[in-house]
């Protein structure tokens, strides 16, 4: 995003990005299932909000994380991003440890 204009919407000319924006705008809230990668979220999840910035605004979400520590760092990072997106995080999250996750797979 350009400095100083993060709250402005710049319509995308890419049909795939426009379809993504319409899809995100349809929902009232979100459930993120997050894996931790290098103590953060994955690159795909990092990029997703940038293509539909205003469509996430003022919507709630909950996070379910899985990895060695239940993706605690990734969920923390996601909550920091959500502040910029003007989203509301639930107070709790679900953390599934790596051992518990692998036992189910």
QUIZIBEL-V114821 format. One line per field, one symbol per residue. phi: phi as a letter, one per 20 degrees, with the letter a starting at -180 (. if undefined). psi: psi as a letter, one per 20 degrees, with the letter a starting at -180 (. if undefined). A space follows every 10 residues. Layout:
phi = ???
psi = ???
This chain:
phi = .egncfeeed geeeffffff ffffffeeab dedcdeclmb efffffegff ebgffeglce bcdddcrgdm mgffffffff ffffemedef fdcdddfgff fffef
psi = qqpikhiqpo pqiphggggg ghghhhqirq opopqpolka rrhghhhghh ilgiiipkqq qqpoqpagkk kghghgghhg hhghikrpqr hrrpooqggh ghhh.
